[in-house]
Amino acid sequence: MNIIPFNKPYLTGKEGHYIYQAVLSGKISGDGMFTSRCHKFFESRFGFKKCLLTTSCTDALELAALLIDIKPGDEVIMPSYTFVSTSNAFVLRGAKIIFCDSHKEQPNINEGLIEPLITERTKAIVPVHYAGIACNMDKIMDLAHKYNLYVIEDAAQAIDSYYTGKDGVKRPLGSIGHLAAFSFHETKNIMSGEGGMLAINDEKFITRAEIIREKGTNRSQFFRGEVDKYGWVEVGSSFLPSDIIAAFLFAQLENIDDIQQKRKKIWDAYYKALKPLQDKGLLQLPVIPPYATNNSHMFYIVCKNLEERTGLIALLKQNNINSVFHYLSLHKSPYYTSKYQGHELPESDRFTDCLLRLPFYYELTEEDVTFITNTIQNYFL
């Protein structure tokens, strides 16, 4: 029996061709012709004021932390149920992380619990759009305006997903906060192996972002002819990806609609097959709030307890199906547990113990989905 992997990177067919073009161009370091094409694609399609490719989403978050001048003692509010990069970017600058619990019905930050966590030391809120499903951005932005805070969207999983605000306008995720970070890791809908992007929605950050991204120099302005020489003007790092990575990414972007259509079909097949189990109260399926769209980044189920999930993982593995659980709540991680002094976060802990991600990739067939869902049904029924 063939093994069904958890993830399989999809190639559109143009990746190698564009990489070859990048190499022939003679400029394969950062900010080459394919980087420019990617920037223009994102800015045109999604309306971000400025886009800057980075070597990872982690780097995009670190760049964001530098841009808002995070300093020791500043507090940053974020969900505990997230990847470590969300927190690391700010811890590296000396921030104290204030963890907020998830919703009961889905892993996104519970916006109703944020305001009591805000103090005079709070600098930013970092909502994470888990599974590409929007957080309640109206309420989060209202809090940011009320308390003069920055909002940095962790949109690692949220490319081509949208939020409909109270004004009825549908906006791309990553275009609402002051800054946003995206991932193009090989597990993402649109990928380049490794890679990320900072989206800038507040114009005051654009010039500094270019400087910090270019090792703290005004090199970008020099190459545009805006200054006659470039030098070190502030603290920065090297966040630029090779144009070879951008060439790979651009091939994916050209096929984004086809990729998204296929992923949505797979997501719908999973949901339809497993809904009877949810109707019987045997498991919980993803919830899409009325203000959110579904970019079909992943499909997960939520079991009733850790033992049940462990048993299901074992059965799936026996049938050559690779499924994975996701994050360990950061407030209970080995690094942070002794530092955490906040309230219990029961929903974060529940998702830690009970959430299971199923195989999800472009080339997953209808037969694969049927086999996976039949195996799950056999476990519960």
VEXRO-820816 format. One record per residue: residue in one letter; x, y, z of N, C-alpha, C, O in turn. Coordinates in pm, whole numbers, plus 50000, padded with zeros to 5 digits. Example, Ala and Ser with C-alpha at 12.3 -4.5 7.8 and 13.67 -1.06 7.14 Angstrom:
! residues 2
A513194943150780512304955050780513204967050780514244966850846;S512854977550708513674989450714512905000350787513415011450804;
//
This chain:
! residues 381
M500854988050000500005000050000500885012550000501845013350076;N500555022149914501315034449909501105042850035500025042950093;I502155049650076502075058650191501445071750147501815077250043;I500515076850226499945090050202500675099750294500465099350415;P501535108350239502295117450324501415128350381500305130750333;F501915134950484501185146350539501195157950441500195164950425;N502325160050377502475171050282503315166650164504215158250178;K503025172250048503825169749928503885182749848502855187249797;P505065188849834505165201449761504705199749616505055190049549;Y503905209349569503375208849432504215217649340504495229149373;L504595212349227505345219749126504435222749008503775213848955;T504405235348967503535239348856504145235948721503435234948621;G505475234248716506165231248591507065242448542507925240248457;K506855254648595507645266148551508795269348647509645277748616;E508835262848763509825266648864511255265848811512025275348822;G511605254348753512965252548702513295262248590514415267348582;H512325264848504512515274248392512835288148445513755294648395;Y512075292748544512305306148597513615306948676514295317148673;I513945296248745515245295948815516375297348714517355304448738;Y516245290448601517245291248495517355305648443518455310648421;Q516215312248425516215326248380516915335148482517675344148445;A516645332648610517275340748715518785339148712519525348948724;V519235326748695520675324248690521305331148568522365337248579;L520645329948453521165336248331521185351448341521985357948274;S520335357148423520285371748435521565377448495521865389248479;G522325368848564523565373448626523375379648762524355383548825;K522125380548809521855385848944520985375949019519765375348998;I521605368249105520855358149180520805361349328520255353649407;S521375372749368521235377049506519865383549524519005382349436;G519655390149634518335395749663517925407049571518765413649510;D516615409149562516015420149487516365420049339516665430449281;G516325408149279516475407049134515125408449066514155413149125;M515095404348939513885406848859512695398748907511555403348898;F512925386648958511785378649004511275383449140510085382349169;T512165388649223511715394849348510795406549316509745408149378;S511195414549219510355425949178509005421249126507985427349158;R508985410649048507715405448995506815400549108505605402849105;C507395393949205506605389149319506035400949397504855400849433;H506865411049424506375422849496505195429149424504175432249485;K505335430949293504265437349215503005428749215501895434049219;F503165415549211501995406649213501215408649342500005410749339;F501885408049456501205409249584500585423049603499465424249651;E501315433349564500795446849583499595449449492498665456449531;S499615443849371498515445849278497285437449315496165442549316;R497505424649345496375415649370495725418049506494505417449517;F496525420749607495975421549742495985435649801495455437749910;G496565445249731496475459049776497375462649893497145472849958;F498395454449920499345458350024500105470749975500475471549858;K500345480250065501035492450022502465489549977502935495449880;K503145480650046504515477150012504775462850056504395458850167;C505405455049969505775441250002507275439649992507915445149902;L507835432050085509265428950084509435414050110509115409250219;L509945406650013510235392650036511325391250141512245399450148;T511215380850221512205377850324512585363050313511965355550238;T513595359050388514035345150382513075335750452513125323650430;S512185341150536511205332850606510145341850667510325354050674;C509055335950712508055343450788508645347650922508315358350973;T509515339250978510195342751102510945355851086510865364651172;D511695357150975512425369450950511475381250930511775392350974;A510355378950865509385389750847508865394750982508695406751002;L508625385451074508185389251209509285396651284509005406351354;E510525392151269511635399051335511815413051278512105422451352;L511655414451148511715427551085510605436551139510825448451163;A509415430951158508295438651213508605443251356508295454551393;A509195434351436509535437951574510545449451577510445458351661;L511505449251485512465460251476511775473151431512105483951481;L510845472151339510175483951286509365491251392509305503551392;I508735483851483507935490551587508755493051713508215496651817;D510095491251702511025494751810510705487651942510655493852048;I510495474551932510305466752053511555467552139512675465852091;K511355470352269512475471752363512205463252487511065459552513;P513255460252564513055452552688511995459052776512005471152800;G511085450752823509995455652908508705457952835507645458252898;D508755459652703507515460952627506735447852634507315437152646;E505405448952628504555437052629503855435452495503425445152433;V503775423152452503135419852324502115408852349502445398452405;I500875411152307499785401652328499615393052204499575398052092;M499525380052226499365370552115498735357852168498695355752289;P498235349052079497715336252126498845327252173499975328352124;S498545318552266499525308452308499575297052208500615290752190;Y498455294352143498395283452045498865288751911498055292751826;T500175288751893500785293551770502185287851759502685281651853;F502815290051645504185285351624505155294451700504875306251722;V506275288851739507215295951824507735308851760508095318051833;S507795309651628508295321751562507485334051598508045344951609;T506185332551618505335343851653505865350651778505895362951786;S506275342651874506785347852001508265351551994508675361952045;N509055342951930510505344951925510895358751874511815364951926;A510195363351772510555376051708510585387451809511405396651797;F509705386851907509605397752005510425394952129510955404152191;V510545382252166511405378452278512845382352249513575386652338;L513265380852124514625384552085514925399252109516075403052128;R513895407652109514075422052135513845425552281513875437252318;G513595415352364513435417752507512015419352554511795422852670;A511035416852468509635418652506509155407752602509685396652604;K508155411252679507435401552762506185397452685505385405852644;I506025384452665504865379552589503705377352684503825370752787;I502565382952646501325381252722500415372252638499905376352534;F500225360152685499465350452606497975351652634497535353852747;C497205350152527495745350752532495185337352486495785330752401;D494055333452540493475320552506492765320852371492475331552316;S492505308952319491775307252193490275307252218489825306652332;H489515307952110488075305652118487825290852149488685282352127;K486665288152200486295274252227486075266452098486415254652089;E485495273151999485115266051876486215265851770486135258151675;Q487255274151784488345274351686489585280651749489475288151847;P490785277651693492025281251762492435295951761493375299651832;N491765304351684492175318451679492055325251815491285320951901;I492815335951832492795343551957491375348351988490645352951900;N490995347052114489665351652158489745366552184490235370952288;E489265374352088489395388952096488695394852218489045405752264;G487705387552271487015392352390487835391752517487455397452619;L488955384852512489835383452630491055392552623491875392452715;I491185400252517492405408152499492455420452589493485423052652;E491375427952596491435440952664491905440152809492695448652850;P491475430252889491975429553026493485427053036494095429153141;L494085422552926495525419752926496355432052892497575431852908;I495725442752847496435454852805496865462852928496065465453017;T498135466852930498675475353037499365487352973499395488652851;E499925495853057500655507553005501925503452932502525511552861;R502335490852948503545486052881503245478852749504175475252676;T501985476752718501615469552596502005477752472501705489552463;K502675471152379503145477952258502395473052134502175480752040;A502005460252133501425454752010500535442852040500645436252144;I499635440251946498825428051944499205420551817499305426451710;V499405407451830499785399251715498735388251696498885377351751;P497675390951619496705380451588497285370651488497965374651393;V497025357851509497495347251419496275341351349495375336151415;H496245342151218495115336951141495315321951121495775317551017;Y494955314251223495215299951220494425293251108493235296051089;A495095284351034494505276950922494015286250811493205282250728;G494505298650811494085308150710492725314150736492155320750648;I492185312050856490865317250892491045330250972491815330551068;A490355340650932490545353850991490185354551138489185348851182;C491025361551213490635366051347489615377351332489425382651222;N488965380951441487985391951436488745405251436488995411151541;M489105409751316490005421051304489375434451340490095443651382;D488065435951325487435448551365487645451051514488035461951555;K487375440951594487505442651739488965444551780489265452151872;I489865437551711491285439051743491785452851703492525459151779;M491395457751587491825471051544491185481951631491815492251657;D489965479851675489325489451767490135490651896490335501751947;L490585479351949491415479752069492745486752043493235494352126;A493315484051927494585490351893494445505551886495305512851935;H493365510251826493145524651816492865530551955493325541551986;K492115523452035491755528452168492975530152256493075539852331;Y493905520752247495085520952336496385524552264497465523352321;N496275529052138497445533252062498485522052051499655523752085;L498025510652002498885498851989499105495551841498305499451755;Y500185488551814500415483351679499755469551666499645462051763;V499325466451545498805453151514499665447151403499795452851294;I500245435651433501045428251335500345415151309500265406651398;E499835413251189499125400951155500135389851124500975391151035;D500045379051199500785366951162499895359551063499015351851100;A500175362150935499385356450827500145345350758499995343250637;A500965338150834501805327550777500995317750694501455313150590;Q499775314650739498945304550674497815310750591496935303650543;A497835323850575496615330850533496655337150394495865346050366;I497565332650307497585338550174496255336050103495705325050108;D495745346450037494505345449959493275342250045492345335550001;S493305347150170492135345950256491685359950296492485369250297;Y490395361350329489815374750342488995376250470488545366550530;Y488825388950507488015392750623486995403150578487345412950514;T485735400950612484685410750583484395418650709483935413050809;G484675431650706484525439950823483095444450847482195441350769;K482915451750955481575456450990481065466650889479875469450883;D481985472150808481565481250701481145473950574480775480250475;G481215460350578480805452350463481875450550358481635443950257;V483065456250379484145455350282484985442850310485385440250423;K485235435150204486065423150216487525426750189487855431850082;R488385424150287489795427850276490685415550287490395406450365;P491775415150210492715403950223493345403650361493685414150415;L493515391950417494275390950541495705395450514496275392450409;G496255402550608497575408450591497515422950546498545429750542;S496305427950512496165441750466495495450650570495225462350544;I495215445150688494395452150786495245458250898495055469850934;G496175450550952497055455651056498095465150999498145467350878;H498915470751088499985479751042501005472150957501535477350859;L501275459650999502255451150932501715436850930500845433351010;A502235428750839501815414650834502965406150783503775410550702;A503015393750832504065384450793503445372150728502485366350781;F503995368050613503525356350540504635346050530505825349350538;S504235333450512505195322450496504995315850361503875314250313;F506125311950299506105303950177506875291050197507505285750105;H506815286050320507405273050352506715262350268505595264350223;E507375251150248506855240950157505515235150199504855228650118;T505085237450322503775232650367502645242450335501475239350360;K502965253950281501955264250258501315262750119501835255750033;N500185269550101499455268849973500345272949856500435265949755;I501005284249873501935289649774503305289249840503495295049947;M504265282549777505515280049851506745281449762506665281349639;S507885282549832509185283049764510215275049843511405277949837;G509755265049915510635257050001510785263650136510195259250234;E511555274250139511615283650250511335297450193511515299650073;G510915306550274510665320050225509525326650300508695319950361;G509485339750294508435347250362508305361050302508945364350202;M507445369150363507215382750313506665391550423505845387150503;L507125403850425506535414150510505645422750424506075428150322;A504385424150465503465433450401503345445750490503115444650610;I503515457350430503505469950504502275477850463502085481050345;N501425481050561500195488250533500195502450586499335510550551;D501165505650671501345519150723502575525050654503695520250674;E502365535250574503435540550488504645545550567505745546050512;K504455549150692505585554650769506685544150790507805547750824;F506365531250769507355520850791508155517150665509145510050675;I507745521950550508315516850425509805519450413510575510250386;T510225531750433511645535050416512505527550516513545521950480;R512085527450643512855520450746512895505450719513905498950744;A511805499950668511775485550640512815481850536513505471750551;E512945489950432513965487250330515365487950390516235479950356;I515575497450480516895499150542517225487450632518315481750623;I516305483950721516545472950816516745459850741517605451850778;R515965457650636516045445350557517395444250487517875433250462;E518015455650454519305456050383520445458950481521295467450456;K520435451450594521545451850691521705465250758522775468350810;G520645473450759520715486550821521315497150731521705507850779;T521405494350601521965504050506520865509750416519775504150405;N521195521050353520265526850256520625522450114520565530350019;R520995509850101521425504149973520315504549868520575507449752;S519075501749909517965501849813517785515749753517555517149633;Q517875526049837517745539649788518905543049692518715550349594;F520085537849721521245540249635521015534449496521275541049395;F520535522049490520325515749360519185522249281519125521049159;R518295529149351517245536649280517705550749243516965558349180;G518925554149281519465567249249518995578349340519135590049307;E518435574749456517915584849548519005590749636518845601849689;V520125583549654521285588749726522525585449643522525575949565;D523595593449661524775591549576525735581149631526675577149562;K525535576649752526305565749811525495559949926524595566549980;Y525815547649961525035541850071525955538150186527145535450169;G525355537950305526115534750425525225529050532524025527250512;W525805526250644525105520450758524375531750831525005540950884;V523045530950834522275541950893521485537951018521095546651095;E521255524951038520655520551164520795505351178521285498651087;V520355500151291520455485751315519605478251213518475482151184;G520145467451160519395459451064519965445451056520795441551139;S519515438050958520045424750934519845421450787519355429650710;S520245409350748520105405150608518875396350595518925384450625;F517795402250551516525395150541516155391650397515075386250374;L517015394650300516675392650159516855378150117517875372050148;P515885372450048516075359249988516775360549853516735371049790;S517405349849810517985349349676516895350849571515745346849594;D517245356549457516265357649349515905344049292514905342749222;I516715333949320516375320249280515105315649353514235309249295;I515035319049482513825315649561512625323349505511535317849492;A512845336049474511755344149418511285338649284510095339149253;A512215333449204511835327649075510925315649094509925314149023;F511255307149189510415295549223509035300449268508005295249224;L509025310449356507775315649410506895321549301505675319749302;F507495328549207506695334949102505965324749016504835327248972;A506595313248992505925302548918504685297848992503675294448930;Q504755297649123503605293949204502515304649197501335301549183;L502925317149206501965328049203501165328449074499975331549074;E501805325348964501115325248836499995314848833499085315648751;N500075304948923499085294148925498245294249052497635284149088;I498195305549119497535306249249496055302549239495535295849329;D495375306649134493935303849125493675288849107492755283349167;D494475282349024494335267949006494645260449135493925251249173;I495705264549202496095258049328494985259649431494625249949499;Q494455271549444493425274149544492135266549513491475261449603;Q491785265949385490575258649347490675243849382489725237849433;K491845237949356492035223849386492035221349538491455211649585;R492685230049612492735228349758491325229749819490975222549913;K490545238849766489185240549816488365227849791487565223849875;K488565221549677487855209249645488215198249745487345190749789;I489485197149779489925187149876489335190150013488855181050082;W489375202850053488825206750184487335203150193486885197550293;D486605206450089485165203550088484885188550096483935184250160;A485725180650030485545166050032485765160650173485005152150219;Y486795165650240487025161750379485815165350467485315157050544;Y485365177550453484275182350539482995174250518482335170250614;K482655171950393481435164550361481485150350417480495145350470;A482645143950405482765130050450482775128850602482305118850656;L483285138950671483445137950816482315144850894482225143151016;K481485152450827480415159550897479475150150972479035153651082;P479145138350918478285129350996478875125851133478125123751228;L480185125051142480805122351272480625134351366480395132551485;Q480725146251312480475158051395479015158551438478715161951553;D478105155251347476675155451379476345145751492475395147951568;K477125135151503476925125451611477675129451739477595122451839;G478385140751734479115145451851480405137951877480925138151989;L480945131451774482145123151792483445130851772484485126951825;L483385141751697484565150251677484095164151637482915166451612;Q485065173351632484775187251595485515190551467486695187451454;L484815196951372485405200951246485725216051249485255223151338;P486515220851154486845235151151485595243851142484605240351078;V485675255351208484595265151206485065277351128486135282751153;I484245281651032484545293650954483585304651000482395304050966;P484045314651075483145325351119482535332751000483105332350891;P481405339251018480735346050906481555357150843481325360850728;Y482525362650918483335373450864484575368350790485345376350737;A484785355150786486015349550729485735341450604484645336250584;T486755340550518486725331150407487685319650439488465320450534;N487615309250359488445297350381489425295850265489005293550152;N490735297250293491725295550186492215281250174493135278350098;S491585272150250491895257850241493385255150265494015247550192;H493925261550367495325258950398495515245150459496485238250428;M494595241150544494725228050610493335222650640492345229950635;F493295209750670492075204050726492445197150856493355188850861;Y491715200750962491985194751092490685189751154489595194151117;I490825180751247489715176451331490135178251476491325178451507;V489165179451564489445180751707488805168951779487585167451781;C489655160551838489165149051913488725153452054488895165052091;K488175144052131487665147552263488745148252369488605155452468;N489835140852349490905141052448492195135952384492205131452269;L493265136652459494585132752408494645117952375495235114052274;E494045109652459494085095252436493395091452306493875083052231;E492255097952280491525095052158492355099152035492425091851936;R492975110752044493805115251932495005106051910495345102751797;T495625102052018496795093152009496415080051941497155074851858;G495255074751977494785062351916494475063951769494755054951689;L493895075451733493575077851592494855079351509494945074151398;I495835086451562497105087951491497725074251466498255071651358;A497655065551567498245052251554497535044151446498175037351366;L496185044951443495425037651341495745042851201495945035051108;L495785055951187496105061751056497505057351011497715054150894;K498455057251105499815053051071499855038451028500595034850936;Q499055030051094498975015851055498485014250911498795004450843;N497705024150868497165023850732497975032750636497485036650530;N499215035750676500135043550593499635057550563499885062950456;I498935063350659498435077150649499185085450753499095082750873;N499885095450707500665103850799499865116250839499655125250758;S499435116450963498755128151019499635133751131500485126651184;V499415146351166500265152551269499415160951363498435167151322;F499805161051490499225171051579500005183851558501025183851489;H499545194851617500165207751586500895213151708501705206051768;Y500615225651746501465232451843501265227751987500165223852027;L502345228152063502275227852209502085242252253502885250952217;S501045244952332500805258652378502105264752430502795258752512;L502425276652382503735282452414503885285552563504995285152615;H502785288452631502915291652773503295279352856503705280552971;K503155267452796503565255152865504785248652800505105237152830;S505445255952712506645250752647507785250152747507785257552846;P508775241552723509905240652817510605254052838511065256952949;Y510685262252734511365275152748510565284952832511135292452911;Y509225284852816508425295852873507675292353000507195301353069;T507575279653033506705275953144507085282753276506205286453354;S508365284353302508805290753426508635305853423508695312453526;K508435311453302508295325853286506845330253286506545342053306;Y505925320753262504525324453246503855326653381503925318153470;Q503215338253394502555341653521501085345353499500455350953589;G500545342253384499185346153353498155335753395498455326553471;H496935337453345495835328553376495995315153304496795313953212;E495235305453346495135292953272494525295653135493675304553121;L494945288153037494455289752900493875276352854494515269252776;P492695273152902492155259552880491905256052735492085244452696;E491485265752653491195262352514492495260152436492555251252351;S493525267852464494835265452402495325251552437495845244352351;D495165247752563495605234552606494785223452541495305212852509;R493505226152522492645216052460493045213752315493125202252271;F493315224452242493755222652103495125215852097495385208152005;T495965218652193497265211852201497075196752211497775189152146;D496125192652292495915178352318495025171452214495125159352194;C494175179052149493085172752073493065175451923492415168051850;L493755185651876493695189051734494615180051653495755177451692;L494105175251540494855166451452494745171351308493635173251257;R495885173551243495905177851104495995165751012496805156751033;L495155165750910495115154750814495965158050690496245169750665;P496375147950615497145150450493496445160650403495235159950383;F497225170050349496615180450266497655185850169498635192250210;Y497445183450042498335188649939497625187449804496655180049789;Y498125194849707497465196349577497175183049510496105181249452;E498115173649518497975161149444497255150149523497215138649479;L496675153649637495865144049711494615140849628493895149849586;T494365128049604493275124049515491975121949591491955121049714;E490885121049516489585118049577489635104449646489055102549752;E490335095049583490465081649643491235082349774490905075349870;D492265090649778493035092449902492145097850013492145092750125;V491385108349980490515114450081489475104350130489195103750249;T488915096550038487935086350077488565075950169487965072050269;F489775071650137490455061750221490755067350360490565060550460;I491205079850364491515086250493490255087750577490245084250695;T489205092950516487975095350594487295082150633486705081350741;N487365071950549486825058850587487575053150707486975047050796;T488885055050709489695050250821489305057450950489205051251056;I489075070450941488645078251058487265073651104487025072151223;Q486355071551009485005066851042485075053251113484335050851209;N485935044451066486075031351129486575032451273486245024151357;Y487355042651299487865044551435486775048851532486725044351646;F485885057651484484875063251573483585055251578482865055851677;L483285047651472481975040851467482085026151502481075019051502;
//
